[in-house]
Amino acid sequence: MELLQNSEQTQQTEVSAPQPNDTTTSQETSTSFQSMTAQQLVDQLALLLQQDELPERKIVEQIRGQFIRRKERQNESNATEQGDLEAQEIRLGELLASFKERDRKRQEALEALYQENKGKKEALISRFEELFKSNEEGAEFGELYAKFTHIRDEWNAVGALDPKEQAALNKRFYELRDEFYDLKAINDDLRQYDFKKNLEAKQALLQELRSLDDVKDVITAHRKLQEITAQWHELGPVAKELRQEINTEFKQLAGAQHKRHQDFHDKRKATEEENLQAKTNICAKVEELLLDGALTTHNAWVKATEQIKEMQAEWRTIGYAPRKDNDMIYQRFRAGVDAFFRHRSEFAKKAREHSDEVLKVKQELIERAKALRESTDWEATAEAFKQLQKEWQEAGSVSQKYSQKIWEEFRENFDYFFDRRKKEGTRKSDIYHEARKSLAIKREILKELTAINEGEEPENLRDLLAEYNDRWKQAGAVPHKDKEAINAAYRELLDALHGKLRKHRSERRLSGYGASLGNLDAKGSNLQTEHARLQRHLDRQRAELQTYENNLTFLNVSSKSGSSLLSEIERKRDHLIADIELTEQKLRLLLQKEQEAEQEVQE
């Protein structure tokens, strides 16, 4: 929203515009504007512009200033209020443009009136100068005085002049007027009478000047000083013996008021400079807040938003900056605040998207917790719940709208499971005690099996292994943390001992197979048929081995059931490898037998 006029145009308009006699009216008008809303301010300006007489510039400036204050106090989060304010701002701009155009035309008309009045007063001065020539030619004083009175009345009737030219013309007129009063041909009684009246009037003006010290509003006092000064110069002289004294007193009183007015403007200028510096510091803080790089969390943005609001409140407490800087510094502050809230909106959008992703993750954790709550594997499930809780914390935070609800739902599964475990505490203690006994028994079995494995092989090894297997089963369950290790040690010893049995068994089977080859012809068979059969058997074994290998590759061993299954498949694979080696040995033995048969045929 641009300013209505530059400072020079404002000064000219204020000189030409009629001043109110009662300053209270202006103050009441300003107060009424302060109580209006933004829309009421714009409506008031529209009503004033509809009148025949154009309103004073200071009234329009007050309306505009009050509107800007409404805009500064607008609620950033209320989109409806912000939209209404923007619409009113557009209306205000149009009305100000209309006023500016009409005021320009009024100023042009005023300039023309100034020129016309200047011409009239220059003509009156010429006529005044002619009176002195008439006096020199011996004209009757009464006739001269009548002409003087007529010229004086016409002079007073002429309207205002351009302030730049008014002083010189008035000075010339007052000089001629004083010279006219000093004419030796003037009637002494008339002169004394005029002197007396002028003295009374000037003493009254002096009293008004003294009373200006009691006027607290310096601007109002200065305007009144201008009125008194104009009236003083319009009055004629007093007696010569009193002129210097009364003029000196007038200059002293008027000078004191001029100094008071100048001090006021100097102080206001200094205050405006201080206000500019204070507002510049606030702008720098806003800009520094955006460049800080620490606004990466929700709490950081909340804290920064509070700081921005405090800066906005502080801004409203600071008065105007110098006219040439006031709009510029406001635009800088407005741009910084707008940029802050724009970045905050972008962060909030990304935070909502992230919160939605975290919500999905935590809902999945809730489902996993529900699946565990009925478990009776107390130790393993307790560890699983701890892992879920760790994942929950690492997942991040969600919107406050869902935070408490999903946490209570997640936590309810924990409470349910651990309440069950607590109720089972006594029974669990007994089970654990029995498991420790079972562990001791199984460790003793492992010692005995280790001694057998490291010593000479007993003849009844197969029977011994069956007995140890029965003792192992009867020993019962061991503590969960020891289960995997002790079972693995037991399987390892069993595999070693069964390996010895399989070795002897393979040797016996191979020896028996060699002896059976001599009986093939007696049974109605032959070596070629046996070779084909044995080869097919070997192919099936190798295919089965490949299946085991594939299962071992793709088997998920993350769970305890997967680990047990893996061990079982590995044992079957090892047995199958031993059987394949036996079949291959049989094929080599059969091949040797075929070669011997071919040699016998050739001989």
C-alpha positions as CSV (number, residue, x, y, z in Angstrom):
1,M,0.0,0.0,0.0
2,E,1.8,3.2,-1.1
3,L,2.0,6.5,0.7
4,L,-0.6,9.1,-0.2
5,Q,1.9,11.9,-1.0
6,N,5.5,12.8,-0.5
7,S,6.5,14.9,2.5
8,E,6.5,18.2,0.6
9,Q,3.0,17.7,-0.7
10,T,1.8,16.7,2.7
11,Q,3.2,20.0,4.2
12,Q,1.5,22.1,1.5
13,T,-1.8,20.4,1.9
14,E,-1.7,20.8,5.7
15,V,-1.1,24.6,5.3
16,S,-4.0,25.0,2.8
17,A,-6.5,22.8,4.6
18,P,-8.7,24.4,7.2
19,Q,-7.6,23.6,10.8
20,P,-10.2,22.5,13.4
21,N,-10.8,25.0,16.2
22,D,-11.3,22.3,18.8
23,T,-8.4,19.8,18.9
24,T,-10.5,17.5,21.0
25,T,-12.5,16.7,17.9
26,S,-9.3,15.3,16.2
27,Q,-8.4,13.3,19.2
28,E,-11.9,11.9,19.5
29,T,-11.9,11.0,15.8
30,S,-8.5,9.1,16.3
31,T,-9.9,7.3,19.3
32,S,-13.0,6.2,17.4
33,F,-10.8,4.9,14.6
34,Q,-8.9,2.8,17.1
35,S,-12.1,1.0,18.1
36,M,-13.1,0.1,14.5
37,T,-12.5,-3.1,12.8
38,A,-10.6,-3.3,9.4
39,Q,-13.9,-3.4,7.5
40,Q,-15.4,-0.5,9.5
41,L,-12.3,1.6,8.7
42,V,-12.6,0.9,5.0
43,D,-16.3,1.6,5.1
44,Q,-15.7,4.9,7.0
45,L,-13.2,6.0,4.3
46,A,-15.7,5.1,1.6
47,L,-18.4,7.2,3.4
48,L,-16.0,10.2,3.7
49,L,-15.1,10.1,0.0
50,Q,-18.8,10.1,-0.9
51,Q,-19.2,13.6,0.6
52,D,-18.9,16.8,-1.5
53,E,-16.0,18.1,0.6
54,L,-12.8,16.0,0.4
55,P,-11.7,14.9,3.9
56,E,-8.5,16.1,5.3
57,R,-5.3,14.2,4.6
58,K,-4.6,13.5,8.3
59,I,-8.0,11.8,8.6
60,V,-7.2,9.5,5.7
61,E,-3.7,8.9,7.1
62,Q,-5.2,7.9,10.5
63,I,-7.6,5.4,8.8
64,R,-4.7,3.9,6.9
65,G,-2.5,3.7,9.9
66,Q,-5.2,2.0,12.0
67,F,-5.8,-0.5,9.1
68,I,-2.1,-1.4,9.1
69,R,-2.2,-2.1,12.8
70,R,-5.2,-4.4,12.3
71,K,-3.2,-6.2,9.6
72,E,-0.2,-6.6,11.9
73,R,-2.4,-8.1,14.6
74,Q,-4.1,-10.5,12.3
75,N,-4.3,-14.2,13.3
76,E,-1.9,-16.1,11.1
77,S,-3.6,-19.4,11.6
78,N,-7.1,-18.1,10.8
79,A,-7.4,-18.5,7.0
80,T,-10.9,-16.9,6.9
81,E,-9.9,-13.8,8.8
82,Q,-6.7,-13.5,6.7
83,G,-8.8,-13.7,3.5
84,D,-11.3,-11.1,4.7
85,L,-8.4,-8.8,5.6
86,E,-6.9,-9.2,2.1
87,A,-10.2,-8.3,0.5
88,Q,-10.5,-5.2,2.7
89,E,-6.9,-4.3,1.8
90,I,-7.8,-4.3,-1.9
91,R,-10.8,-2.0,-1.2
92,L,-8.6,0.3,0.8
93,G,-6.0,0.5,-2.0
94,E,-8.7,1.5,-4.5
95,L,-10.2,4.2,-2.1
96,L,-6.7,5.6,-1.4
97,A,-6.0,5.8,-5.2
98,S,-9.4,7.7,-5.6
99,F,-8.5,10.1,-2.8
100,K,-5.0,10.6,-4.2
101,E,-6.4,11.6,-7.6
102,R,-9.1,13.9,-6.1
103,D,-6.5,15.4,-3.8
104,R,-4.2,16.1,-6.7
105,K,-7.0,18.0,-8.5
106,R,-7.7,19.9,-5.3
107,Q,-4.0,20.8,-5.0
108,E,-3.9,22.0,-8.6
109,A,-7.0,24.2,-7.9
110,L,-5.3,25.4,-4.8
111,E,-2.1,26.3,-6.8
112,A,-4.3,28.3,-9.2
113,L,-6.0,30.1,-6.3
114,Y,-2.6,30.9,-4.8
115,Q,-1.5,32.6,-8.1
116,E,-4.8,34.5,-8.3
117,N,-4.5,35.7,-4.7
118,K,-0.8,36.6,-5.3
119,G,-1.9,38.8,-8.2
120,K,-4.5,40.5,-6.1
121,K,-2.2,41.3,-3.2
122,E,0.6,42.5,-5.5
123,A,-2.0,44.9,-7.0
124,L,-3.1,46.1,-3.5
125,I,0.6,46.7,-2.6
126,S,0.9,48.8,-5.8
127,R,-2.2,50.8,-4.8
128,F,-0.9,51.2,-1.3
129,E,2.4,52.6,-2.7
130,E,0.3,55.0,-4.7
131,L,-1.2,56.5,-1.5
132,F,2.2,57.7,-0.5
133,K,2.6,59.5,-3.8
134,S,-0.9,61.1,-3.3
135,N,0.2,62.2,0.2
136,E,3.2,63.9,-1.3
137,E,1.0,65.6,-3.8
138,G,-1.1,67.1,-0.9
139,A,-4.1,64.9,-0.9
140,E,-6.5,65.2,2.0
141,F,-5.7,62.7,4.8
142,G,-9.3,61.7,5.4
143,E,-9.5,60.6,1.7
144,L,-6.1,58.8,2.0
145,Y,-7.3,57.1,5.2
146,A,-10.5,55.9,3.5
147,K,-8.4,54.4,0.7
148,F,-6.1,52.8,3.2
149,T,-9.0,51.3,5.1
150,H,-10.4,50.0,1.8
151,I,-7.1,48.5,0.8
152,R,-6.6,46.9,4.2
153,D,-10.1,45.3,4.1
154,E,-9.4,44.0,0.6
155,W,-6.1,42.6,1.7
156,N,-7.7,40.8,4.6
157,A,-10.4,39.5,2.4
158,V,-8.0,37.9,-0.1
159,G,-7.5,34.2,0.6
160,A,-4.3,32.3,1.5
161,L,-1.1,32.4,-0.5
162,D,1.6,29.9,-1.2
163,P,3.6,29.7,2.1
164,K,6.8,30.2,0.2
165,E,5.6,33.6,-1.1
166,Q,3.3,34.7,1.7
167,A,6.0,36.0,4.1
168,A,7.6,38.4,1.6
169,L,4.3,39.9,0.5
170,N,3.1,40.2,4.1
171,K,6.3,41.9,5.1
172,R,6.0,44.5,2.3
173,F,2.4,45.2,3.2
174,Y,3.2,45.5,6.9
175,E,6.1,47.9,6.2
176,L,3.8,50.1,4.1
177,R,1.1,49.9,6.8
178,D,3.6,51.0,9.5
179,E,4.9,53.8,7.3
180,F,1.4,55.0,6.6
181,Y,0.7,55.2,10.4
182,D,3.9,57.2,10.8
183,L,2.9,59.8,8.3
184,K,3.2,63.2,9.8
185,A,-0.1,64.3,8.2
186,I,-2.1,61.6,10.1
187,N,-4.5,62.8,12.7
188,D,-2.9,62.4,16.2
189,D,-6.1,61.4,17.9
190,L,-6.8,58.7,15.4
191,R,-3.2,57.4,15.7
192,Q,-3.5,57.3,19.5
193,Y,-6.8,55.5,19.3
194,D,-5.4,52.9,16.9
195,F,-2.3,52.5,19.0
196,K,-4.4,51.9,22.1
197,K,-6.6,49.3,20.3
198,N,-3.6,47.6,18.8
199,L,-1.9,47.5,22.2
200,E,-4.9,45.9,23.9
201,A,-5.2,43.3,21.1
202,K,-1.5,42.5,21.2
203,Q,-1.5,42.2,25.0
204,A,-4.3,39.7,24.7
205,L,-2.3,37.7,22.2
206,L,0.7,37.8,24.5
207,Q,-1.5,36.3,27.2
208,E,-2.6,33.6,24.8
209,L,1.1,32.9,24.1
210,R,1.8,32.5,27.8
211,S,-1.1,30.1,28.1
212,L,0.4,27.8,25.5
213,D,2.8,26.5,28.1
214,D,-0.1,24.7,29.7
215,V,-1.1,23.0,26.4
216,K,0.5,19.5,26.7
217,D,0.1,18.6,23.0
218,V,3.1,20.3,21.3
219,I,1.6,20.1,17.8
220,T,-1.6,21.7,18.9
221,A,0.3,24.4,20.7
222,H,2.4,25.1,17.6
223,R,-0.6,25.4,15.4
224,K,-2.1,27.9,17.9
225,L,1.2,29.8,17.8
226,Q,0.9,30.1,14.0
227,E,-2.6,31.5,14.4
228,I,-1.5,34.0,17.0
229,T,1.5,35.0,14.9
230,A,-0.7,35.6,11.9
231,Q,-3.1,37.8,14.0
232,W,-0.1,39.7,15.6
233,H,1.2,40.7,12.1
234,E,-2.3,41.7,11.0
235,L,-2.6,44.2,13.9
236,G,-1.2,47.7,13.5
237,P,1.6,49.2,15.5
238,V,1.5,50.5,19.1
239,A,3.0,53.7,20.4
240,K,6.7,54.1,19.5
241,E,7.8,54.0,23.2
242,L,6.1,50.6,23.6
243,R,6.9,49.0,20.3
244,Q,10.4,47.6,21.2
245,E,9.2,46.3,24.6
246,I,6.1,44.5,23.3
247,N,7.8,43.2,20.2
248,T,10.7,41.9,22.3
249,E,8.3,40.1,24.6
250,F,6.4,38.6,21.6
251,K,9.7,37.3,20.1
252,Q,10.7,35.8,23.4
253,L,7.4,34.0,24.0
254,A,7.1,32.9,20.3
255,G,10.8,31.8,20.3
256,A,10.2,29.7,23.4
257,Q,7.3,28.0,21.7
258,H,9.3,27.5,18.5
259,K,12.1,26.0,20.5
260,R,9.6,23.7,22.3
261,H,8.3,22.6,18.9
262,Q,11.8,22.1,17.5
263,D,12.9,20.1,20.6
264,F,9.8,18.0,20.2
265,H,10.6,17.2,16.6
266,D,14.3,16.6,17.5
267,K,13.3,14.2,20.2
268,R,10.7,12.5,18.0
269,K,13.4,12.1,15.3
270,A,15.8,10.6,17.8
271,T,13.0,8.3,19.0
272,E,12.1,7.3,15.5
273,E,15.8,6.5,14.9
274,E,15.8,4.4,18.0
275,N,12.6,2.7,16.9
276,L,14.2,2.0,13.5
277,Q,17.2,0.4,15.2
278,A,15.0,-1.7,17.5
279,K,12.9,-2.9,14.5
280,T,16.1,-3.6,12.6
281,N,17.3,-5.8,15.5
282,I,14.0,-7.7,15.5
283,C,14.3,-8.3,11.7
284,A,17.8,-9.6,12.2
285,K,16.6,-12.0,14.9
286,V,13.9,-13.3,12.6
287,E,16.3,-13.8,9.7
288,E,18.9,-15.4,12.0
289,L,16.2,-17.8,13.3
290,L,15.6,-19.0,9.7
291,L,19.4,-19.4,9.0
292,D,20.2,-21.1,12.3
293,G,19.7,-24.6,10.9
294,A,18.4,-25.9,14.3
295,L,14.8,-26.1,13.3
296,T,14.7,-29.8,12.6
297,T,12.3,-31.0,15.3
298,H,8.8,-30.3,16.3
299,N,9.8,-28.9,19.7
300,A,12.4,-26.6,18.0
301,W,9.6,-25.2,15.7
302,V,7.3,-24.8,18.7
303,K,9.9,-22.9,20.6
304,A,10.8,-20.8,17.5
305,T,7.1,-20.0,16.9
306,E,6.8,-18.7,20.5
307,Q,9.9,-16.5,19.8
308,I,8.3,-15.1,16.6
309,K,5.1,-14.3,18.5
310,E,7.1,-12.5,21.2
311,M,8.9,-10.5,18.4
312,Q,5.5,-9.6,16.9
313,A,4.2,-8.4,20.3
314,E,7.4,-6.5,20.8
315,W,7.1,-4.9,17.3
316,R,3.7,-3.6,18.2
317,T,5.0,-1.8,21.2
318,I,7.6,0.1,19.2
319,G,6.6,3.4,17.7
320,Y,7.0,4.6,14.1
321,A,10.4,4.7,12.4
322,P,11.4,7.7,10.2
323,R,8.9,8.2,7.4
324,K,11.5,7.4,4.7
325,D,12.3,4.0,6.4
326,N,9.0,3.1,8.1
327,D,7.5,1.2,5.2
328,M,10.8,-0.4,4.2
329,I,11.5,-1.8,7.7
330,Y,7.9,-3.1,8.0
331,Q,8.1,-4.9,4.6
332,R,11.4,-6.5,5.8
333,F,9.8,-7.7,9.0
334,R,6.7,-9.0,7.2
335,A,8.8,-10.9,4.7
336,G,10.8,-12.6,7.4
337,V,7.7,-13.6,9.4
338,D,6.0,-14.9,6.2
339,A,9.1,-16.9,5.3
340,F,9.2,-18.4,8.8
341,F,5.6,-19.6,8.7
342,R,6.0,-20.8,5.2
343,H,8.9,-23.0,6.2
344,R,7.0,-24.1,9.3
345,S,4.1,-25.3,7.1
346,E,6.5,-27.2,4.9
347,F,8.1,-28.9,7.9
348,A,4.7,-29.7,9.3
349,K,3.7,-31.4,6.1
350,K,6.8,-33.5,6.0
351,A,6.4,-34.3,9.7
352,R,2.8,-35.5,9.1
353,E,4.0,-37.7,6.3
354,H,6.7,-39.2,8.5
355,S,4.3,-39.6,11.4
356,D,2.0,-41.6,9.1
357,E,4.8,-43.9,8.2
358,V,5.8,-44.3,11.9
359,L,2.1,-45.0,12.7
360,K,2.1,-47.9,10.2
361,V,5.3,-49.3,11.7
362,K,3.9,-49.1,15.3
363,Q,0.6,-50.7,14.2
364,E,2.6,-53.6,12.9
365,L,4.5,-53.8,16.2
366,I,1.1,-53.9,18.0
367,E,0.1,-56.9,15.8
368,R,3.3,-58.7,16.6
369,A,2.8,-58.0,20.3
370,K,-0.8,-59.4,20.1
371,A,0.6,-62.6,18.5
372,L,3.0,-63.0,21.5
373,R,0.7,-62.3,24.4
374,E,-0.6,-65.9,24.8
375,S,2.8,-67.5,24.6
376,T,3.9,-69.8,27.5
377,D,7.6,-69.7,26.4
378,W,8.2,-67.1,29.1
379,E,11.9,-66.4,28.7
380,A,11.9,-66.3,24.9
381,T,8.7,-64.2,24.7
382,A,10.0,-61.8,27.4
383,E,13.1,-61.2,25.2
384,A,10.8,-60.8,22.2
385,F,8.8,-58.2,24.0
386,K,12.0,-56.3,25.0
387,Q,13.0,-56.3,21.3
388,L,9.5,-55.0,20.3
389,Q,9.9,-52.2,22.9
390,K,13.3,-51.3,21.5
391,E,11.9,-51.1,17.9
392,W,9.0,-49.0,19.2
393,Q,11.4,-46.4,20.6
394,E,13.5,-46.4,17.5
395,A,10.5,-46.0,15.2
396,G,10.1,-42.4,16.3
397,S,7.0,-40.4,17.3
398,V,3.5,-40.1,15.9
399,S,0.9,-37.4,16.0
400,Q,-0.5,-36.6,19.5
401,K,-3.8,-37.5,18.1
402,Y,-2.8,-41.2,18.0
403,S,0.2,-41.3,20.4
404,Q,-1.5,-42.1,23.7
405,K,-4.1,-44.5,22.1
406,I,-1.6,-46.7,20.2
407,W,0.8,-46.7,23.2
408,E,-1.9,-47.9,25.5
409,E,-2.9,-50.6,23.0
410,F,0.8,-51.7,22.6
411,R,1.4,-51.6,26.4
412,E,-1.7,-53.6,27.1
413,N,-0.2,-56.7,25.4
414,F,2.9,-56.3,27.6
415,D,0.9,-56.0,30.8
416,Y,-1.2,-59.0,29.8
417,F,1.8,-61.3,29.1
418,F,3.8,-60.3,32.2
419,D,0.8,-60.6,34.5
420,R,0.4,-64.1,33.2
421,R,4.1,-64.8,33.7
422,K,3.9,-63.4,37.2
423,K,1.0,-65.7,38.1
424,E,3.0,-68.7,36.7
425,G,6.0,-67.7,38.8
426,T,5.7,-70.4,41.5
427,R,5.1,-73.2,39.0
428,K,7.9,-71.9,36.8
429,S,10.2,-72.0,39.8
430,D,9.4,-75.7,40.3
431,I,9.9,-76.5,36.6
432,Y,13.2,-74.7,36.6
433,H,14.4,-76.7,39.6
434,E,13.5,-79.9,37.8
435,A,15.1,-78.7,34.7
436,R,18.4,-78.1,36.6
437,K,18.3,-81.7,37.8
438,S,17.7,-82.9,34.2
439,L,20.6,-80.8,33.1
440,A,22.9,-82.5,35.6
441,I,21.8,-86.0,34.5
442,K,22.3,-85.1,30.8
443,R,25.8,-83.7,31.6
444,E,26.7,-87.0,33.3
445,I,25.4,-88.9,30.2
446,L,27.6,-86.7,28.0
447,K,30.6,-87.6,30.1
448,E,29.9,-91.3,29.8
449,L,29.4,-91.1,26.0
450,T,32.6,-89.0,25.6
451,A,34.6,-91.8,27.4
452,I,33.1,-94.4,25.1
453,N,33.8,-92.4,22.0
454,E,37.5,-91.8,23.1
455,G,38.1,-95.4,24.2
456,E,37.9,-98.8,22.4
457,E,34.6,-99.5,20.8
458,P,32.4,-101.9,22.9
459,E,31.0,-104.9,21.1
460,N,27.5,-104.1,22.3
461,L,27.8,-100.4,21.2
462,R,24.4,-100.4,19.4
463,D,22.6,-101.7,22.6
464,L,24.5,-99.1,24.7
465,L,23.4,-96.2,22.5
466,A,19.8,-97.4,22.7
467,E,20.0,-97.4,26.5
468,Y,21.6,-94.0,26.6
469,N,18.9,-92.6,24.3
470,D,16.2,-93.9,26.7
471,R,18.0,-92.4,29.7
472,W,18.3,-89.0,27.8
473,K,14.6,-88.9,27.1
474,Q,13.7,-89.9,30.6
475,A,15.9,-87.1,32.0
476,G,13.4,-84.5,30.9
477,A,13.7,-80.9,29.8
478,V,16.6,-78.6,30.7
479,P,16.6,-74.8,31.2
480,H,15.9,-73.0,28.0
481,K,19.3,-71.2,27.9
482,D,21.1,-74.5,28.1
483,K,18.9,-76.5,25.8
484,E,20.5,-75.8,22.5
485,A,24.1,-76.3,23.6
486,I,23.6,-79.6,25.5
487,N,21.4,-81.0,22.6
488,A,24.1,-80.1,20.1
489,A,26.8,-81.8,22.2
490,Y,24.6,-84.9,22.5
491,R,23.9,-85.0,18.8
492,E,27.6,-84.6,18.0
493,L,28.5,-87.6,20.2
494,L,25.7,-89.7,18.8
495,D,26.8,-88.8,15.2
496,A,30.4,-89.8,16.1
497,L,29.4,-93.1,17.7
498,H,26.8,-94.0,15.0
499,G,29.5,-93.1,12.4
500,K,31.6,-95.9,13.9
501,L,28.6,-98.3,13.7
502,R,27.9,-97.2,10.1
503,K,31.5,-97.8,9.1
504,H,31.5,-101.3,10.4
505,R,28.1,-101.9,8.9
506,S,29.2,-100.6,5.5
507,E,32.2,-102.9,5.6
508,R,30.0,-105.9,6.5
509,R,27.4,-104.9,3.8
510,L,30.2,-104.5,1.2
511,S,31.7,-107.8,2.1
512,G,28.3,-109.5,2.0
513,Y,27.6,-107.9,-1.4
514,G,30.9,-109.2,-2.8
515,A,30.0,-112.7,-1.7
516,S,26.5,-112.4,-3.2
517,L,27.9,-111.5,-6.7
518,G,29.0,-115.1,-7.1
519,N,25.4,-116.3,-6.8
520,L,23.9,-113.9,-9.4
521,D,23.9,-116.5,-12.3
522,A,22.5,-119.2,-10.0
523,K,19.5,-117.0,-9.2
524,G,18.6,-116.3,-12.8
525,S,20.2,-112.9,-12.9
526,N,23.4,-111.5,-14.5
527,L,26.0,-108.8,-13.9
528,Q,24.7,-106.4,-16.5
529,T,21.2,-106.4,-14.9
530,E,22.7,-105.8,-11.5
531,H,24.9,-103.0,-12.8
532,A,21.8,-101.2,-14.3
533,R,19.8,-101.7,-11.1
534,L,22.7,-100.4,-8.9
535,Q,23.2,-97.4,-11.2
536,R,19.5,-96.4,-11.0
537,H,19.7,-96.7,-7.2
538,L,22.7,-94.4,-7.1
539,D,20.9,-91.8,-9.3
540,R,18.0,-91.8,-6.9
541,Q,20.3,-91.3,-3.9
542,R,22.1,-88.4,-5.6
543,A,18.7,-86.8,-6.5
544,E,17.6,-87.2,-2.9
545,L,20.9,-85.6,-1.7
546,Q,20.4,-82.7,-4.0
547,T,16.9,-82.1,-2.5
548,Y,18.5,-82.1,1.0
549,E,21.1,-79.6,-0.2
550,N,18.4,-77.3,-1.6
551,N,16.4,-77.5,1.6
552,L,19.5,-76.6,3.6
553,T,20.0,-73.6,1.3
554,F,16.6,-72.1,1.6
555,L,15.7,-73.2,5.2
556,N,15.0,-70.2,7.5
557,V,17.1,-70.9,10.6
558,S,16.0,-67.7,12.5
559,S,13.6,-69.6,14.8
560,K,14.3,-72.5,17.2
561,S,12.1,-74.8,15.2
562,G,14.1,-73.9,12.1
563,S,17.4,-74.8,14.0
564,S,16.1,-78.2,15.0
565,L,14.9,-79.0,11.5
566,L,18.2,-77.9,10.1
567,S,20.0,-80.4,12.4
568,E,17.7,-83.2,11.4
569,I,18.2,-82.6,7.7
570,E,22.0,-82.4,8.2
571,R,21.9,-85.8,9.9
572,K,19.9,-87.4,7.1
573,R,22.2,-85.8,4.5
574,D,25.2,-87.3,6.3
575,H,23.6,-90.8,6.4
576,L,22.7,-90.5,2.7
577,I,26.3,-89.4,1.8
578,A,27.5,-92.6,3.6
579,D,25.0,-94.7,1.7
580,I,26.1,-93.2,-1.6
581,E,29.7,-94.0,-0.9
582,L,28.6,-97.6,-0.2
583,T,26.7,-97.8,-3.5
584,E,29.7,-96.3,-5.4
585,Q,32.0,-99.0,-3.7
586,K,29.5,-101.7,-4.8
587,L,29.6,-100.3,-8.4
588,R,33.4,-100.4,-8.4
589,L,33.3,-104.0,-7.0
590,L,30.7,-104.9,-9.7
591,L,32.8,-103.4,-12.4
592,Q,35.8,-105.4,-11.3
593,K,33.6,-108.5,-11.3
594,E,32.5,-107.8,-14.9
595,Q,36.1,-107.3,-16.1
596,E,37.1,-110.7,-14.6
597,A,34.1,-112.3,-16.3
598,E,35.1,-110.9,-19.7
599,Q,38.7,-112.2,-19.2
600,E,37.4,-115.7,-18.5
601,V,35.3,-115.6,-21.6
602,Q,38.3,-114.6,-23.8
603,E,40.4,-117.4,-22.4
